[in-house]
Amino acid sequence: MKLLSTQNQRKRDPQLNRDDWIVAALGVLIDDGVEAVQITRLARDLGVTRGSYYWHFKGRKDLLSALLEEWSARNTGVMVDVLKNAKSLDDGVLDLFSVWVGHSRFSFQLDQAIRDWGRRDTVVREILSKEDDDRVEAIAAFYERHGYVHPESFIRARVIYFTQLSYYVLNISEPMEKRVSYLAAYFQCFTGRNIDQRVADEFSRRFLALERKQ
């Protein structure tokens, strides 16, 4: 599925397409929750009639399904991709860190909006549970490719994933410089191994430089 973006939208064509509606709906979902994702509001926000909506969707349920697909493709997809392409243990753990705190593709706001939605909808809660399982399994498989065996691979995957979730759920506010300063200690905790300090220093330098530009 082609990923959309709520931050870097292209200039909209005169004729709205399906992606335009999904982008608008994602924004409403993140800002105001799933109850606010209504056809009338989206049409008003986009400056079109409700009739335009039905060229692309059968009804509201169809749009909500598209939002779940976009969330899965974006937030789970990026994690699976970076772990699959990681050439070393260091690369994989650092790439996961980049994904989670860089927010260039992974949207923690969208993740939180889906979790809020799941508290009200048992079907969404089941979908969310499966996505969490898929993410943990992807991390565990990455660990196994680098010499860990079950159940250690699975438990370490849970530890690194649940640690990151806690930052979002608890709304932890911490300067990025301070968080990055713990990189070597986090790596040792998550892997039981020591990171090459030169690799850690180079990653920290590049990451903080990128953060300052944003």
Beta strands, then each sheet from edge to edge (+ up, - down):
end
